[in-house]
């Protein structure tokens, strides 16, 4: 099903071939290519990545494995400093990232969503294949599937034609096109633009029916595809999904797991779900900031029709509880600061000095995050206590783990 135009006011009608930026759904494609290389014996998923990146051999991330990078358990912060990323090569980006930030966690010990981890995965692809990430993903993976991609950065001839994103109801209430701001260095984490039909063609690799297709099974063996659906033991993607394997997230909503990925770009939204045993695939691509709300509506419509597609359920509802003073303060994930403020019966959240949300707290220190900048749906996050001291020392929001950068107040004495 297709509807709409590729550009607000005077654009071309959308067709089944119209390509949309898929943002972080690109990560599922990058991970699949890494798994293809591993199946061919070109890469070991469980060996440290240090030998592939000698420039980082003194950094703790050298001990991380490809499997950990793909499941966001490699310990890297979400991203490096913004300015270098817009001019640097992937390798330079990684070196600058390592110099400017410490690991969020020791590799393999926990989950923290990381674009930088996928920049590193893209570098592994280049190191093994001798090609750029874009050339490798096009040649090795997408062309054999009959997919002609576009790229929001680093595009070759004929690869720049995609529907622009749109911000709906901005500060002036208007709908306007916006450009994609992803840096070239971060291409492996989010640069692809594909149609919904392209996503379905890609997703067929991850269904059980692919094992009976010699072309698909020859590209990604069934056993390797199943390995992508094995949640990492340390991956607890609170607020994002029920679990995370190498490149694919698990969504349950209380039913059988569906696997996939979501992506939010500049004025775009993309969603992919796969139920391997039922050979079922659902894909949605949109070019408006209201796309996430459309996805949730689509999930409801599909369920009403008997298609039990799974999603990350909405955050729990209910009144906000008075926040403990110890939640207030500064938390850091690499170069990014999350500043939590006291706003009466709720908390405020600023990211790098920009107010972005209010947090409605629950007694278990989980919270619902309401975006104050866009019309996006609410998200779920939580505060975490140090298991030894009992003090609030970490914040988990949009999958990123941030550690306290300023002293916390001691918890109130309990008689």
N, C-alpha and C positions, 0 to 999 in steps of 0.2 A: 504494500500500500504506500502511495506517495501523495503528498499534498503540499501546497505552498509554492513560494518562489525562492530563488537562491539569494535574492537581495530585496530588501524592503523598498517599495516604491519603484517600480519599473524593472525589476529583475526578471530573469527567465524562469518559466515554470520548472519545478523540480521534476526530474525523471528518475527511473531506477538506476541510471548511470551517474547521477549527480554525486560527486564526492564531497564529503564533509570532514572537517578536522575531527579526528577521534581522540585527540589528547592522550590521556593515560591508557586507553585501550591499546595504544601502541605497545605498551609494556608486555601485553600478552603475546604480541607478534614477535617482539624481541626475544622473549623467553622461549618461545617455540623454536626460533632459529638456534638459540644456544642448545636446546635439547636435540635438535637435528644434528648439530655438530658433535654433540656428545654421543649420539647413537652411531655416528660414523667413526667414532674413535679418535676424533680430533681434539677432544676436550674432556677432562675428567671432572665430573660435577662435584666431587668430594675432596679434591686436592686444593691446597691453598693457591690463591691467584697470584702470589708474589712473583713467581718466575715470569709471568706474562706482563708484569708492570714493574720492571726493575727500579724505576724512578720512585716507587713507593715501598721499596723493600725494608726501609727503616720504620715505616708507619705501621701501627697495629692492624690496619685493614689488610695488610699483606697476608695475614693468617686466615682471612675469610675465604670461603669457597664459593664457586659459582652457584651452587644450590642455595646457599645462604643469601647471596645477593638477590636472586630471583624471588625469594620468599620474604624479602625485607627484614631478614634477621642478620644481615652482615654488620650491623652496628653503625652504619654511616648516618650522618645527619641528613635532613631532607634535601638540602641544597647548600652550595657554597655561597660566597659573596656574590651579589647580583651583577655588579659591573663587570668583573672579569669574565663572567659566563657569556656576555654578549659579544665578546671579541675573541675568545680563546678557542683553540682546538679542544676536542674532548680530553686529550692527554694533558694539555696545559690546565684545563679546568680541574681535572682530578688532582694534579700536583698542587694547585693553588688551594683547592678544597682541603687537602691533607695538611697543608701548612697553616691554614687559618682556623681549622676546627678540630676538636678531638672527637673520638668516637662517642656516640650516644650510649652505646652498650658494648660489651665485649662480643665479638662475633659468635653467633649461635645461641646467645643467652636470652633474647627477647625480640619483640617486634617494634620497629619504628619505620614507617613508610618513608622511602628515600628515592627521590629522582637521581641523586648522585650514584646510588647503587646501580641504577640502570645505565647511567653514563659509563660506569665501569664495565657493565656487561656488554655494552656496545663496543667498548675498546677491546674486550676479549674476542669478540666476533672479528674485528678488524685484524687483530694480532694473528688469529688462526687462519683467516681466509686470505689475507693480503689485500682485502678490499675495504672501502669505506663501509660504515654501517648501512647507509642507504643503498649502495650498490649490492651489498651482500643480501640484504633483506629482499630487494627486488629480484635479483638473479637466482638465488638459492631457494627462496621460499615462495614468493608471491607469483612470479611468472609461471612456475609449474602448476599453480592453482588457477591460472587464467585471470589473475588479478592485475590490473594496470593501476598502480598507486599514484597518488599525488603526495607532495610533501609541503608542509607549511614553512619549512626552512630547508636550505640545501637542495632545492629541487633542480633536476636536470631539465633539458628541453622537453616541453609538453607535459611537465609534471607539476605545474603551478596552478592548474585550473581546478578550483574548489570553491564551494559556497562560503562566503565570509560569515563570521559570527555577528550576532546583533545583541546589543544590550537593550532590554525592554524596560521602560519606566525608570530611566536614570534620574539624576538630580533634577533635570528639567522636564521629566515625564515623557520624553520622546523615545522613539525606537530608532536606533542608529547603528550602522555597521561599524565594527571595530576590527583592527588588525590583530593577528596572532603575535604575541610577544615572546614566545618560546625562543631561547637562544639556539644558535646552530650547534653549540657544544652539547646541548641537552637533547639532540634529535632522537636518540634511541629511547628516550623516556616519553616522547609525546609528539613526534613530528608527522605521523602518517595522516593522510586524508583518504578515506575510503567511502564507498557507498554501502548502504545496508546489505545489498546483495553480495558485495565483496566480503563483508563480515560473515555472512552465512557461509560463503564458500570457504573462507578460512576456518570457521568453526567446525565444519564437517571433519576436519582432521582430528578433532577431539571427541567424536562420537564413536560408539562401538561399531557402527556400520562401516567406518573407515577401514577396519581390519579386513573386510571382505573386498575392498577395492585395492587392487595391486598398485595402482598409481599413488593413492593416498598412503597406504601402509608402507610403500617403498620410500616415501618422503619422511614420514614420522611413524615409526613402528608402533604398534598398539601398546606394547609394554612401556615404551617411552612416554606415550600420551597419558597412560594411566599414572605414571610416576609424577606427572604434573598435577594430578588430583590427589596427591598424598600430602595432607597438611603438615607443615613443619611443626615439630613438637613444641618449639619455643614461640611459635607465631600465635599471638592473641590480639587480633586486629580489632580491638574494642571500638564499637561504633561504626565500623566499616563493613564487616562480614563475620561469618561464624568461624572461619579458618582461612589459612592461606598456604597454598602449595607453591612450587616453583613457577610463578607466572600467572596462576589462576587463583581467584578467591572463591571460597565456598559460601553459598547462600542457602539457608535452610528454611527459615520461617516456620519451623516445626514439622516440615515435610521432608521428602527425599531431597538430597542436595542437588542444587543446580550450580554450575561453575561458570565463571566469567570474569568480567572486569567492567568498571565504569570509568568514564573520562569527562573532565570538565575543562574546556579551553576558554579562550576569550570569547564570550558570547556563544558558546557551543556546548552541546552535551551529547555523549554517546554511551550506549549501554549494550552489553552483550551477555546473554545467558545461554548455557548449554546443559542439557540433561542427557548425558552420554548413553545411558541404557535405553532411553526412549527415542534416541536419535532425534531429539527436539532442539531447535535453536530459535532464539528470539533476539532480534537486533533492532535497535532504534538509533538513528542519527538525527540531530536537530541543529539548526543554526540560530538559536535564540537562547537567552539566559533563562528562559522559562522551561527549557527542555527537561530539567529534572522533575518538575511538577508534571509534565506531560508523561514522563516515564512511569511515575507512580500511578497516574490515571490509567495508563495502558496496562500495567500489571493488574489493576483491579478489574478492568474489562476482560482480560484474558482469563482470569480466575473465574469470572462469572460465566464464561463460555466453556469452562471445564479444563482449561490449560493451567495447571498449578505452578506457574512460574514463580520462583522464589526470589526474594529481595531482602535487603536489610530492612527489617521492620521499623516503623516509626518509633521515635523515642517515647518512653512512658509519659503519660500525661498526669497532671495533678498540680497542686499548688507548690510554689517555690518555698523551700525551707530556709530559715535564716542561716546564712553561711558562716562557718567558723572563721574567726579572724585569721587563723593560721593558713587559710587558702590564699589570702591576699599576698601579692608580691610578684617578683620577676622570675620567669622561668626561661631557659634557653634550650634550643635545639640547634646546635651549630651556631651559625651567624644570626639566626632568627630569635628575636625576643618576644615572648608572650607575657604581657603585663596584665595581671588580674587585679581589679580594683573593687572596693566595697561600694555597692550601689543600693544600700538599704536591704530590702528583702531578696535581692539578687546580686550577682556579680557582673562586672563589666570586663570585656576582653579587648585589649589592643594588641595588634601585631606590628612590631617595628614602629611603634608610635602612632599607628592609625587605629582608631576605634572601629571594631568590626562586628561585635556581637555582645549580647547579654546572655548570661548563664543562669539558668534556673536550677538550683541545687536540690538534690534528694538526700535523705538521711544517710545513704550509703556512700556519699561523696560523688556519685554519678550526677551528671547534669545534662540538661537539654540546652543546646546552643542555638540561639535565634539570631540569624544574620541581620544586622542593622544597615547593611550597605546595599544588598540586592534583595530580590523577592525569592531567594532560594529557600528550599525546605529546611526545617530544623535538623540538626545533627546531634549525635550523642557523644559525650566524652566523660572523663572522670578525673578526679584527683586520687593520688596514691600515697599511702603512708610508708615511711621507712619501717621495715619489719622489726628493727631493733629499737629505735628511739620512739616510734609511734608518731613522729611528726610528718606532716604533709610535705613531701619533698619532690614530687613529680606530678606532671600534668600530661594527660594523654588526650589529644584533640586532633580530629581528622586523621587519625592513625599515627600522628607524630608524637614521639615521647620527648618531653621537655623537662629538664631537671632544674630545681630551684637555684637561682643565681643570687638570691638575697636571703639572709637568715629568716627562718620561720619562727613564729611565736610558739612557745611550748603549749602542748595541749592542756586544756583545763583539767584541774585535779578532780578525779571522781572519788567521792567518799566510799 
